[in-house]
Amino acid sequence: MRPFVLNYALPAENSAVTIPYTYDSNLQLNVLPNGRPAISDRAVILATGTTTSTAGSQTHFDD
């Protein structure tokens, strides 16, 4: 029997957008190709936006 939710779930769409940073698990930050934290580049932040999480605190901003 097929689970109910699979009748309505849609596969993720492939995006043509390239994100200009990667996550560095050692620093626990998103970093630019030159090694600087992504949060330090205003143009990147304006273009990609930010996310917030309430896990562990009321307002935790993810880099």
PDBQT receptor file of N, H, CA, C and O in Angstrom, charges set to zero:
ATOM      1  N   MET A   1       0.839  -1.182   0.000  1.00  0.00    +0.000 N 
ATOM      2  CA  MET A   1       0.000   0.000   0.000  1.00  0.00    +0.000 C 
ATOM      3  C   MET A   1       0.886   1.248   0.000  1.00  0.00    +0.000 C 
ATOM      4  O   MET A   1       1.883   1.302   0.720  1.00  0.00    +0.000 OA
ATOM      5  N   ARG A   2       0.534   2.219  -0.782  1.00  0.00    +0.000 N 
ATOM      6  H   ARG A   2      -0.276   2.175  -1.367  1.00  0.00    +0.000 HD
ATOM      7  CA  ARG A   2       1.295   3.455  -0.907  1.00  0.00    +0.000 C 
ATOM      8  C   ARG A   2       0.891   4.434   0.203  1.00  0.00    +0.000 C 
ATOM      9  O   ARG A   2      -0.301   4.655   0.418  1.00  0.00    +0.000 OA
ATOM     10  N   PRO A   3       1.884   5.037   0.924  1.00  0.00    +0.000 N 
ATOM     11  CA  PRO A   3       1.537   6.022   1.959  1.00  0.00    +0.000 C 
ATOM     12  C   PRO A   3       0.752   7.192   1.356  1.00  0.00    +0.000 C 
ATOM     13  O   PRO A   3       1.037   7.627   0.240  1.00  0.00    +0.000 OA
ATOM     14  N   PHE A   4      -0.217   7.688   2.086  1.00  0.00    +0.000 N 
ATOM     15  H   PHE A   4      -0.449   7.335   2.993  1.00  0.00    +0.000 HD
ATOM     16  CA  PHE A   4      -1.101   8.760   1.636  1.00  0.00    +0.000 C 
ATOM     17  C   PHE A   4      -0.340   9.972   1.119  1.00  0.00    +0.000 C 
ATOM     18  O   PHE A   4      -0.683  10.517   0.069  1.00  0.00    +0.000 OA
ATOM     19  N   VAL A   5       0.696  10.402   1.847  1.00  0.00    +0.000 N 
ATOM     20  H   VAL A   5       0.975   9.959   2.700  1.00  0.00    +0.000 HD
ATOM     21  CA  VAL A   5       1.422  11.621   1.479  1.00  0.00    +0.000 C 
ATOM     22  C   VAL A   5       2.082  11.504   0.103  1.00  0.00    +0.000 C 
ATOM     23  O   VAL A   5       2.225  12.511  -0.590  1.00  0.00    +0.000 OA
ATOM     24  N   LEU A   6       2.483  10.310  -0.304  1.00  0.00    +0.000 N 
ATOM     25  H   LEU A   6       2.367   9.492   0.259  1.00  0.00    +0.000 HD
ATOM     26  CA  LEU A   6       3.134  10.150  -1.597  1.00  0.00    +0.000 C 
ATOM     27  C   LEU A   6       2.182  10.388  -2.770  1.00  0.00    +0.000 C 
ATOM     28  O   LEU A   6       2.628  10.553  -3.906  1.00  0.00    +0.000 OA
ATOM     29  N   ASN A   7       0.902  10.407  -2.506  1.00  0.00    +0.000 N 
ATOM     30  H   ASN A   7       0.540  10.274  -1.583  1.00  0.00    +0.000 HD
ATOM     31  CA  ASN A   7      -0.053  10.742  -3.556  1.00  0.00    +0.000 C 
ATOM     32  C   ASN A   7      -0.010  12.234  -3.890  1.00  0.00    +0.000 C 
ATOM     33  O   ASN A   7      -0.468  12.642  -4.958  1.00  0.00    +0.000 OA
ATOM     34  N   TYR A   8       0.532  13.043  -2.992  1.00  0.00    +0.000 N 
ATOM     35  H   TYR A   8       0.904  12.711  -2.124  1.00  0.00    +0.000 HD
ATOM     36  CA  TYR A   8       0.524  14.497  -3.165  1.00  0.00    +0.000 C 
ATOM     37  C   TYR A   8       1.913  15.124  -3.167  1.00  0.00    +0.000 C 
ATOM     38  O   TYR A   8       2.051  16.289  -3.540  1.00  0.00    +0.000 OA
ATOM     39  N   ALA A   9       2.929  14.400  -2.767  1.00  0.00    +0.000 N 
ATOM     40  H   ALA A   9       2.817  13.453  -2.464  1.00  0.00    +0.000 HD
ATOM     41  CA  ALA A   9       4.291  14.939  -2.724  1.00  0.00    +0.000 C 
ATOM     42  C   ALA A   9       4.808  15.158  -4.140  1.00  0.00    +0.000 C 
ATOM     43  O   ALA A   9       4.575  14.345  -5.034  1.00  0.00    +0.000 OA
ATOM     44  N   LEU A  10       5.508  16.263  -4.326  1.00  0.00    +0.000 N 
ATOM     45  H   LEU A  10       5.697  16.923  -3.599  1.00  0.00    +0.000 HD
ATOM     46  CA  LEU A  10       6.077  16.572  -5.635  1.00  0.00    +0.000 C 
ATOM     47  C   LEU A  10       7.593  16.510  -5.555  1.00  0.00    +0.000 C 
ATOM     48  O   LEU A  10       8.168  16.929  -4.550  1.00  0.00    +0.000 OA
ATOM     49  N   PRO A  11       8.245  16.007  -6.571  1.00  0.00    +0.000 N 
ATOM     50  CA  PRO A  11       9.717  15.981  -6.543  1.00  0.00    +0.000 C 
ATOM     51  C   PRO A  11      10.278  17.401  -6.584  1.00  0.00    +0.000 C 
ATOM     52  O   PRO A  11       9.662  18.305  -7.149  1.00  0.00    +0.000 OA
ATOM     53  N   ALA A  12      11.435  17.586  -5.988  1.00  0.00    +0.000 N 
ATOM     54  H   ALA A  12      11.936  16.852  -5.529  1.00  0.00    +0.000 HD
ATOM     55  CA  ALA A  12      12.098  18.893  -6.009  1.00  0.00    +0.000 C 
ATOM     56  C   ALA A  12      12.478  19.249  -7.433  1.00  0.00    +0.000 C 
ATOM     57  O   ALA A  12      12.920  18.401  -8.208  1.00  0.00    +0.000 OA
ATOM     58  N   GLU A  13      12.298  20.508  -7.761  1.00  0.00    +0.000 N 
ATOM     59  H   GLU A  13      11.938  21.197  -7.132  1.00  0.00    +0.000 HD
ATOM     60  CA  GLU A  13      12.665  20.965  -9.099  1.00  0.00    +0.000 C 
ATOM     61  C   GLU A  13      14.153  21.265  -9.143  1.00  0.00    +0.000 C 
ATOM     62  O   GLU A  13      14.720  21.760  -8.169  1.00  0.00    +0.000 OA
ATOM     63  N   ASN A  14      14.775  20.973 -10.250  1.00  0.00    +0.000 N 
ATOM     64  H   ASN A  14      14.314  20.571 -11.042  1.00  0.00    +0.000 HD
ATOM     65  CA  ASN A  14      16.173  21.335 -10.428  1.00  0.00    +0.000 C 
ATOM     66  C   ASN A  14      16.250  22.834 -10.655  1.00  0.00    +0.000 C 
ATOM     67  O   ASN A  14      15.526  23.386 -11.483  1.00  0.00    +0.000 OA
ATOM     68  N   SER A  15      17.122  23.480  -9.922  1.00  0.00    +0.000 N 
ATOM     69  H   SER A  15      17.710  23.032  -9.249  1.00  0.00    +0.000 HD
ATOM     70  CA  SER A  15      17.248  24.927 -10.021  1.00  0.00    +0.000 C 
ATOM     71  C   SER A  15      18.487  25.291 -10.821  1.00  0.00    +0.000 C 
ATOM     72  O   SER A  15      19.540  24.674 -10.662  1.00  0.00    +0.000 OA
ATOM     73  N   ALA A  16      18.361  26.288 -11.677  1.00  0.00    +0.000 N 
ATOM     74  H   ALA A  16      17.506  26.790 -11.807  1.00  0.00    +0.000 HD
ATOM     75  CA  ALA A  16      19.494  26.760 -12.469  1.00  0.00    +0.000 C 
ATOM     76  C   ALA A  16      20.308  27.794 -11.710  1.00  0.00    +0.000 C 
ATOM     77  O   ALA A  16      21.289  28.321 -12.236  1.00  0.00    +0.000 OA
ATOM     78  N   VAL A  17      19.913  28.088 -10.483  1.00  0.00    +0.000 N 
ATOM     79  H   VAL A  17      19.116  27.660 -10.056  1.00  0.00    +0.000 HD
ATOM     80  CA  VAL A  17      20.600  29.091  -9.670  1.00  0.00    +0.000 C 
ATOM     81  C   VAL A  17      21.859  28.488  -9.058  1.00  0.00    +0.000 C 
ATOM     82  O   VAL A  17      21.838  27.374  -8.536  1.00  0.00    +0.000 OA
ATOM     83  N   THR A  18      22.960  29.243  -9.129  1.00  0.00    +0.000 N 
ATOM     84  H   THR A  18      22.977  30.149  -9.552  1.00  0.00    +0.000 HD
ATOM     85  CA  THR A  18      24.205  28.819  -8.496  1.00  0.00    +0.000 C 
ATOM     86  C   THR A  18      24.390  29.626  -7.222  1.00  0.00    +0.000 C 
ATOM     87  O   THR A  18      24.406  30.856  -7.262  1.00  0.00    +0.000 OA
ATOM     88  N   ILE A  19      24.528  28.955  -6.113  1.00  0.00    +0.000 N 
ATOM     89  H   ILE A  19      24.515  27.955  -6.080  1.00  0.00    +0.000 HD
ATOM     90  CA  ILE A  19      24.737  29.638  -4.835  1.00  0.00    +0.000 C 
ATOM     91  C   ILE A  19      26.218  29.976  -4.720  1.00  0.00    +0.000 C 
ATOM     92  O   ILE A  19      27.064  29.099  -4.893  1.00  0.00    +0.000 OA
ATOM     93  N   PRO A  20      26.551  31.252  -4.427  1.00  0.00    +0.000 N 
ATOM     94  CA  PRO A  20      27.947  31.700  -4.451  1.00  0.00    +0.000 C 
ATOM     95  C   PRO A  20      28.747  31.370  -3.189  1.00  0.00    +0.000 C 
ATOM     96  O   PRO A  20      29.811  31.951  -2.973  1.00  0.00    +0.000 OA
ATOM     97  N   TYR A  21      28.264  30.461  -2.362  1.00  0.00    +0.000 N 
ATOM     98  H   TYR A  21      27.401  29.989  -2.538  1.00  0.00    +0.000 HD
ATOM     99  CA  TYR A  21      28.996  30.102  -1.153  1.00  0.00    +0.000 C 
ATOM    100  C   TYR A  21      28.789  28.620  -0.858  1.00  0.00    +0.000 C 
ATOM    101  O   TYR A  21      27.893  27.977  -1.404  1.00  0.00    +0.000 OA
ATOM    102  N   THR A  22      29.639  28.097   0.018  1.00  0.00    +0.000 N 
ATOM    103  H   THR A  22      30.367  28.619   0.462  1.00  0.00    +0.000 HD
ATOM    104  CA  THR A  22      29.511  26.708   0.459  1.00  0.00    +0.000 C 
ATOM    105  C   THR A  22      29.568  26.673   1.977  1.00  0.00    +0.000 C 
ATOM    106  O   THR A  22      30.054  27.610   2.610  1.00  0.00    +0.000 OA
ATOM    107  N   TYR A  23      29.077  25.606   2.547  1.00  0.00    +0.000 N 
ATOM    108  H   TYR A  23      28.682  24.845   2.033  1.00  0.00    +0.000 HD
ATOM    109  CA  TYR A  23      29.087  25.458   4.003  1.00  0.00    +0.000 C 
ATOM    110  C   TYR A  23      30.399  24.820   4.441  1.00  0.00    +0.000 C 
ATOM    111  O   TYR A  23      30.787  23.772   3.925  1.00  0.00    +0.000 OA
ATOM    112  N   ASP A  24      31.078  25.449   5.388  1.00  0.00    +0.000 N 
ATOM    113  H   ASP A  24      30.763  26.301   5.807  1.00  0.00    +0.000 HD
ATOM    114  CA  ASP A  24      32.309  24.917   5.968  1.00  0.00    +0.000 C 
ATOM    115  C   ASP A  24      31.957  24.340   7.329  1.00  0.00    +0.000 C 
ATOM    116  O   ASP A  24      31.685  25.087   8.269  1.00  0.00    +0.000 OA
ATOM    117  N   SER A  25      31.959  23.012   7.443  1.00  0.00    +0.000 N 
ATOM    118  H   SER A  25      32.180  22.406   6.679  1.00  0.00    +0.000 HD
ATOM    119  CA  SER A  25      31.550  22.370   8.691  1.00  0.00    +0.000 C 
ATOM    120  C   SER A  25      32.531  22.623   9.832  1.00  0.00    +0.000 C 
ATOM    121  O   SER A  25      32.143  22.581  11.000  1.00  0.00    +0.000 OA
ATOM    122  N   ASN A  26      33.796  22.886   9.509  1.00  0.00    +0.000 N 
ATOM    123  H   ASN A  26      34.111  22.920   8.561  1.00  0.00    +0.000 HD
ATOM    124  CA  ASN A  26      34.763  23.191  10.572  1.00  0.00    +0.000 C 
ATOM    125  C   ASN A  26      34.471  24.554  11.201  1.00  0.00    +0.000 C 
ATOM    126  O   ASN A  26      34.508  24.698  12.423  1.00  0.00    +0.000 OA
ATOM    127  N   LEU A  27      34.186  25.537  10.378  1.00  0.00    +0.000 N 
ATOM    128  H   LEU A  27      34.156  25.420   9.385  1.00  0.00    +0.000 HD
ATOM    129  CA  LEU A  27      33.871  26.881  10.868  1.00  0.00    +0.000 C 
ATOM    130  C   LEU A  27      32.400  27.017  11.252  1.00  0.00    +0.000 C 
ATOM    131  O   LEU A  27      32.020  27.934  11.980  1.00  0.00    +0.000 OA
ATOM    132  N   GLN A  28      31.576  26.091  10.752  1.00  0.00    +0.000 N 
ATOM    133  H   GLN A  28      31.884  25.346  10.161  1.00  0.00    +0.000 HD
ATOM    134  CA  GLN A  28      30.131  26.140  10.917  1.00  0.00    +0.000 C 
ATOM    135  C   GLN A  28      29.572  27.451  10.362  1.00  0.00    +0.000 C 
ATOM    136  O   GLN A  28      28.718  28.093  10.973  1.00  0.00    +0.000 OA
ATOM    137  N   LEU A  29      30.079  27.828   9.185  1.00  0.00    +0.000 N 
ATOM    138  H   LEU A  29      30.772  27.306   8.688  1.00  0.00    +0.000 HD
ATOM    139  CA  LEU A  29      29.673  29.042   8.486  1.00  0.00    +0.000 C 
ATOM    140  C   LEU A  29      29.569  28.770   6.995  1.00  0.00    +0.000 C 
ATOM    141  O   LEU A  29      30.175  27.832   6.477  1.00  0.00    +0.000 OA
ATOM    142  N   ASN A  30      28.801  29.594   6.321  1.00  0.00    +0.000 N 
ATOM    143  H   ASN A  30      28.309  30.356   6.742  1.00  0.00    +0.000 HD
ATOM    144  CA  ASN A  30      28.825  29.605   4.869  1.00  0.00    +0.000 C 
ATOM    145  C   ASN A  30      29.982  30.494   4.459  1.00  0.00    +0.000 C 
ATOM    146  O   ASN A  30      30.115  31.614   4.953  1.00  0.00    +0.000 OA
ATOM    147  N   VAL A  31      30.821  30.004   3.558  1.00  0.00    +0.000 N 
ATOM    148  H   VAL A  31      30.714  29.094   3.156  1.00  0.00    +0.000 HD
ATOM    149  CA  VAL A  31      31.999  30.762   3.142  1.00  0.00    +0.000 C 
ATOM    150  C   VAL A  31      32.004  30.968   1.632  1.00  0.00    +0.000 C 
ATOM    151  O   VAL A  31      31.477  30.161   0.866  1.00  0.00    +0.000 OA
ATOM    152  N   LEU A  32      32.623  32.084   1.232  1.00  0.00    +0.000 N 
ATOM    153  H   LEU A  32      33.051  32.739   1.854  1.00  0.00    +0.000 HD
ATOM    154  CA  LEU A  32      32.782  32.417  -0.179  1.00  0.00    +0.000 C 
ATOM    155  C   LEU A  32      33.958  31.637  -0.739  1.00  0.00    +0.000 C 
ATOM    156  O   LEU A  32      34.736  31.076   0.032  1.00  0.00    +0.000 OA
ATOM    157  N   PRO A  33      34.115  31.582  -2.061  1.00  0.00    +0.000 N 
ATOM    158  CA  PRO A  33      35.249  30.856  -2.651  1.00  0.00    +0.000 C 
ATOM    159  C   PRO A  33      36.618  31.336  -2.162  1.00  0.00    +0.000 C 
ATOM    160  O   PRO A  33      37.578  30.565  -2.160  1.00  0.00    +0.000 OA
ATOM    161  N   ASN A  34      36.713  32.614  -1.747  1.00  0.00    +0.000 N 
ATOM    162  H   ASN A  34      35.933  33.240  -1.749  1.00  0.00    +0.000 HD
ATOM    163  CA  ASN A  34      37.995  33.126  -1.258  1.00  0.00    +0.000 C 
ATOM    164  C   ASN A  34      38.207  32.851   0.232  1.00  0.00    +0.000 C 
ATOM    165  O   ASN A  34      39.216  33.277   0.794  1.00  0.00    +0.000 OA
ATOM    166  N   GLY A  35      37.276  32.147   0.882  1.00  0.00    +0.000 N 
ATOM    167  H   GLY A  35      36.456  31.801   0.426  1.00  0.00    +0.000 HD
ATOM    168  CA  GLY A  35      37.435  31.772   2.280  1.00  0.00    +0.000 C 
ATOM    169  C   GLY A  35      36.795  32.719   3.282  1.00  0.00    +0.000 C 
ATOM    170  O   GLY A  35      36.710  32.400   4.468  1.00  0.00    +0.000 OA
ATOM    171  N   ARG A  36      36.339  33.890   2.816  1.00  0.00    +0.000 N 
ATOM    172  H   ARG A  36      36.407  34.149   1.852  1.00  0.00    +0.000 HD
ATOM    173  CA  ARG A  36      35.684  34.836   3.733  1.00  0.00    +0.000 C 
ATOM    174  C   ARG A  36      34.288  34.334   4.081  1.00  0.00    +0.000 C 
ATOM    175  O   ARG A  36      33.646  33.671   3.266  1.00  0.00    +0.000 OA
ATOM    176  N   PRO A  37      33.812  34.645   5.294  1.00  0.00    +0.000 N 
ATOM    177  CA  PRO A  37      32.429  34.280   5.638  1.00  0.00    +0.000 C 
ATOM    178  C   PRO A  37      31.447  34.961   4.683  1.00  0.00    +0.000 C 
ATOM    179  O   PRO A  37      31.616  36.136   4.360  1.00  0.00    +0.000 OA
ATOM    180  N   ALA A  38      30.438  34.246   4.238  1.00  0.00    +0.000 N 
ATOM    181  H   ALA A  38      30.300  33.291   4.501  1.00  0.00    +0.000 HD
ATOM    182  CA  ALA A  38      29.462  34.790   3.294  1.00  0.00    +0.000 C 
ATOM    183  C   ALA A  38      28.726  35.986   3.883  1.00  0.00    +0.000 C 
ATOM    184  O   ALA A  38      28.310  36.880   3.147  1.00  0.00    +0.000 OA
ATOM    185  N   ILE A  39      28.563  36.011   5.188  1.00  0.00    +0.000 N 
ATOM    186  H   ILE A  39      28.901  35.284   5.786  1.00  0.00    +0.000 HD
ATOM    187  CA  ILE A  39      27.859  37.117   5.837  1.00  0.00    +0.000 C 
ATOM    188  C   ILE A  39      28.585  38.445   5.648  1.00  0.00    +0.000 C 
ATOM    189  O   ILE A  39      27.978  39.506   5.794  1.00  0.00    +0.000 OA
ATOM    190  N   SER A  40      29.884  38.398   5.323  1.00  0.00    +0.000 N 
ATOM    191  H   SER A  40      30.376  37.536   5.204  1.00  0.00    +0.000 HD
ATOM    192  CA  SER A  40      30.650  39.636   5.161  1.00  0.00    +0.000 C 
ATOM    193  C   SER A  40      30.460  40.287   3.796  1.00  0.00    +0.000 C 
ATOM    194  O   SER A  40      30.938  41.399   3.575  1.00  0.00    +0.000 OA
ATOM    195  N   ASP A  41      29.774  39.618   2.884  1.00  0.00    +0.000 N 
ATOM    196  H   ASP A  41      29.386  38.714   3.063  1.00  0.00    +0.000 HD
ATOM    197  CA  ASP A  41      29.565  40.156   1.543  1.00  0.00    +0.000 C 
ATOM    198  C   ASP A  41      28.115  40.620   1.401  1.00  0.00    +0.000 C 
ATOM    199  O   ASP A  41      27.205  39.807   1.239  1.00  0.00    +0.000 OA
ATOM    200  N   ARG A  42      27.918  41.914   1.462  1.00  0.00    +0.000 N 
ATOM    201  H   ARG A  42      28.657  42.575   1.594  1.00  0.00    +0.000 HD
ATOM    202  CA  ARG A  42      26.567  42.483   1.436  1.00  0.00    +0.000 C 
ATOM    203  C   ARG A  42      25.803  42.099   0.165  1.00  0.00    +0.000 C 
ATOM    204  O   ARG A  42      24.608  41.811   0.223  1.00  0.00    +0.000 OA
ATOM    205  N   ALA A  43      26.479  42.097  -0.963  1.00  0.00    +0.000 N 
ATOM    206  H   ALA A  43      27.450  42.332  -1.010  1.00  0.00    +0.000 HD
ATOM    207  CA  ALA A  43      25.818  41.757  -2.225  1.00  0.00    +0.000 C 
ATOM    208  C   ALA A  43      25.295  40.315  -2.205  1.00  0.00    +0.000 C 
ATOM    209  O   ALA A  43      24.205  40.043  -2.709  1.00  0.00    +0.000 OA
ATOM    210  N   VAL A  44      26.060  39.407  -1.633  1.00  0.00    +0.000 N 
ATOM    211  H   VAL A  44      26.945  39.628  -1.224  1.00  0.00    +0.000 HD
ATOM    212  CA  VAL A  44      25.628  38.003  -1.539  1.00  0.00    +0.000 C 
ATOM    213  C   VAL A  44      24.400  37.902  -0.638  1.00  0.00    +0.000 C 
ATOM    214  O   VAL A  44      23.443  37.203  -0.973  1.00  0.00    +0.000 OA
ATOM    215  N   ILE A  45      24.420  38.583   0.487  1.00  0.00    +0.000 N 
ATOM    216  H   ILE A  45      25.197  39.150   0.759  1.00  0.00    +0.000 HD
ATOM    217  CA  ILE A  45      23.293  38.532   1.417  1.00  0.00    +0.000 C 
ATOM    218  C   ILE A  45      22.036  39.125   0.779  1.00  0.00    +0.000 C 
ATOM    219  O   ILE A  45      20.944  38.573   0.911  1.00  0.00    +0.000 OA
ATOM    220  N   LEU A  46      22.199  40.246   0.091  1.00  0.00    +0.000 N 
ATOM    221  H   LEU A  46      23.087  40.694  -0.016  1.00  0.00    +0.000 HD
ATOM    222  CA  LEU A  46      21.040  40.855  -0.565  1.00  0.00    +0.000 C 
ATOM    223  C   LEU A  46      20.479  39.958  -1.671  1.00  0.00    +0.000 C 
ATOM    224  O   LEU A  46      19.266  39.907  -1.876  1.00  0.00    +0.000 OA
ATOM    225  N   ALA A  47      21.350  39.259  -2.373  1.00  0.00    +0.000 N 
ATOM    226  H   ALA A  47      22.335  39.300  -2.207  1.00  0.00    +0.000 HD
ATOM    227  CA  ALA A  47      20.916  38.409  -3.478  1.00  0.00    +0.000 C 
ATOM    228  C   ALA A  47      20.287  37.100  -3.006  1.00  0.00    +0.000 C 
ATOM    229  O   ALA A  47      19.348  36.603  -3.627  1.00  0.00    +0.000 OA
ATOM    230  N   THR A  48      20.795  36.546  -1.921  1.00  0.00    +0.000 N 
ATOM    231  H   THR A  48      21.558  36.950  -1.416  1.00  0.00    +0.000 HD
ATOM    232  CA  THR A  48      20.334  35.231  -1.492  1.00  0.00    +0.000 C 
ATOM    233  C   THR A  48      19.387  35.259  -0.313  1.00  0.00    +0.000 C 
ATOM    234  O   THR A  48      18.671  34.285  -0.079  1.00  0.00    +0.000 OA
ATOM    235  N   GLY A  49      19.364  36.353   0.440  1.00  0.00    +0.000 N 
ATOM    236  H   GLY A  49      19.946  37.144   0.250  1.00  0.00    +0.000 HD
ATOM    237  CA  GLY A  49      18.501  36.436   1.608  1.00  0.00    +0.000 C 
ATOM    238  C   GLY A  49      19.075  35.664   2.775  1.00  0.00    +0.000 C 
ATOM    239  O   GLY A  49      20.158  35.088   2.676  1.00  0.00    +0.000 OA
ATOM    240  N   THR A  50      18.360  35.650   3.866  1.00  0.00    +0.000 N 
ATOM    241  H   THR A  50      17.480  36.118   3.947  1.00  0.00    +0.000 HD
ATOM    242  CA  THR A  50      18.792  34.935   5.063  1.00  0.00    +0.000 C 
ATOM    243  C   THR A  50      17.682  34.017   5.523  1.00  0.00    +0.000 C 
ATOM    244  O   THR A  50      16.533  34.147   5.101  1.00  0.00    +0.000 OA
ATOM    245  N   THR A  51      18.031  33.104   6.376  1.00  0.00    +0.000 N 
ATOM    246  H   THR A  51      18.964  32.998   6.719  1.00  0.00    +0.000 HD
ATOM    247  CA  THR A  51      17.031  32.229   6.965  1.00  0.00    +0.000 C 
ATOM    248  C   THR A  51      17.080  32.393   8.469  1.00  0.00    +0.000 C 
ATOM    249  O   THR A  51      18.107  32.782   9.024  1.00  0.00    +0.000 OA
ATOM    250  N   THR A  52      15.998  32.105   9.114  1.00  0.00    +0.000 N 
ATOM    251  H   THR A  52      15.164  31.790   8.663  1.00  0.00    +0.000 HD
ATOM    252  CA  THR A  52      15.967  32.151  10.571  1.00  0.00    +0.000 C 
ATOM    253  C   THR A  52      15.481  30.815  11.087  1.00  0.00    +0.000 C 
ATOM    254  O   THR A  52      14.751  30.095  10.406  1.00  0.00    +0.000 OA
ATOM    255  N   SER A  53      15.886  30.501  12.277  1.00  0.00    +0.000 N 
ATOM    256  H   SER A  53      16.478  31.086  12.830  1.00  0.00    +0.000 HD
ATOM    257  CA  SER A  53      15.501  29.259  12.910  1.00  0.00    +0.000 C 
ATOM    258  C   SER A  53      15.167  29.546  14.353  1.00  0.00    +0.000 C 
ATOM    259  O   SER A  53      15.793  30.405  14.975  1.00  0.00    +0.000 OA
ATOM    260  N   THR A  54      14.197  28.849  14.895  1.00  0.00    +0.000 N 
ATOM    261  H   THR A  54      13.688  28.151  14.390  1.00  0.00    +0.000 HD
ATOM    262  CA  THR A  54      13.878  29.007  16.307  1.00  0.00    +0.000 C 
ATOM    263  C   THR A  54      14.389  27.817  17.116  1.00  0.00    +0.000 C 
ATOM    264  O   THR A  54      14.022  27.655  18.280  1.00  0.00    +0.000 OA
ATOM    265  N   ALA A  55      15.222  26.998  16.516  1.00  0.00    +0.000 N 
ATOM    266  H   ALA A  55      15.521  27.129  15.570  1.00  0.00    +0.000 HD
ATOM    267  CA  ALA A  55      15.780  25.847  17.231  1.00  0.00    +0.000 C 
ATOM    268  C   ALA A  55      16.802  26.337  18.247  1.00  0.00    +0.000 C 
ATOM    269  O   ALA A  55      17.890  26.771  17.871  1.00  0.00    +0.000 OA
ATOM    270  N   GLY A  56      16.468  26.271  19.507  1.00  0.00    +0.000 N 
ATOM    271  H   GLY A  56      15.584  25.918  19.813  1.00  0.00    +0.000 HD
ATOM    272  CA  GLY A  56      17.412  26.632  20.553  1.00  0.00    +0.000 C 
ATOM    273  C   GLY A  56      17.325  28.073  21.014  1.00  0.00    +0.000 C 
ATOM    274  O   GLY A  56      17.829  28.395  22.090  1.00  0.00    +0.000 OA
ATOM    275  N   SER A  57      16.707  28.951  20.241  1.00  0.00    +0.000 N 
ATOM    276  H   SER A  57      16.298  28.689  19.367  1.00  0.00    +0.000 HD
ATOM    277  CA  SER A  57      16.571  30.336  20.670  1.00  0.00    +0.000 C 
ATOM    278  C   SER A  57      15.417  30.976  19.915  1.00  0.00    +0.000 C 
ATOM    279  O   SER A  57      14.918  30.422  18.936  1.00  0.00    +0.000 OA
ATOM    280  N   GLN A  58      15.005  32.126  20.370  1.00  0.00    +0.000 N 
ATOM    281  H   GLN A  58      15.411  32.576  21.166  1.00  0.00    +0.000 HD
ATOM    282  CA  GLN A  58      13.910  32.816  19.709  1.00  0.00    +0.000 C 
ATOM    283  C   GLN A  58      14.295  33.332  18.336  1.00  0.00    +0.000 C 
ATOM    284  O   GLN A  58      13.517  33.198  17.391  1.00  0.00    +0.000 OA
ATOM    285  N   THR A  59      15.469  33.914  18.204  1.00  0.00    +0.000 N 
ATOM    286  H   THR A  59      16.101  34.022  18.972  1.00  0.00    +0.000 HD
ATOM    287  CA  THR A  59      15.906  34.412  16.899  1.00  0.00    +0.000 C 
ATOM    288  C   THR A  59      17.360  34.013  16.671  1.00  0.00    +0.000 C 
ATOM    289  O   THR A  59      18.285  34.658  17.166  1.00  0.00    +0.000 OA
ATOM    290  N   HIS A  60      17.534  32.972  15.936  1.00  0.00    +0.000 N 
ATOM    291  H   HIS A  60      16.783  32.448  15.534  1.00  0.00    +0.000 HD
ATOM    292  CA  HIS A  60      18.873  32.479  15.597  1.00  0.00    +0.000 C 
ATOM    293  C   HIS A  60      19.051  32.673  14.106  1.00  0.00    +0.000 C 
ATOM    294  O   HIS A  60      18.379  32.017  13.310  1.00  0.00    +0.000 OA
ATOM    295  N   PHE A  61      19.956  33.577  13.713  1.00  0.00    +0.000 N 
ATOM    296  H   PHE A  61      20.501  34.111  14.360  1.00  0.00    +0.000 HD
ATOM    297  CA  PHE A  61      20.166  33.833  12.301  1.00  0.00    +0.000 C 
ATOM    298  C   PHE A  61      21.256  32.913  11.771  1.00  0.00    +0.000 C 
ATOM    299  O   PHE A  61      22.362  32.871  12.309  1.00  0.00    +0.000 OA
ATOM    300  N   ASP A  62      20.938  32.185  10.720  1.00  0.00    +0.000 N 
ATOM    301  H   ASP A  62      20.040  32.220  10.282  1.00  0.00    +0.000 HD
ATOM    302  CA  ASP A  62      21.899  31.303  10.085  1.00  0.00    +0.000 C 
ATOM    303  C   ASP A  62      22.731  32.110   9.106  1.00  0.00    +0.000 C 
ATOM    304  O   ASP A  62      22.200  32.952   8.381  1.00  0.00    +0.000 OA
ATOM    305  N   ASP A  63      24.016  31.862   9.082  1.00  0.00    +0.000 N 
ATOM    306  H   ASP A  63      24.447  31.178   9.670  1.00  0.00    +0.000 HD
ATOM    307  CA  ASP A  63      24.899  32.594   8.149  1.00  0.00    +0.000 C 
ATOM    308  C   ASP A  63      24.747  32.030   6.762  1.00  0.00    +0.000 C 
ATOM    309  O   ASP A  63      25.398  32.500   5.829  1.00  0.00    +0.000 OA
TER     310      ASP A  63
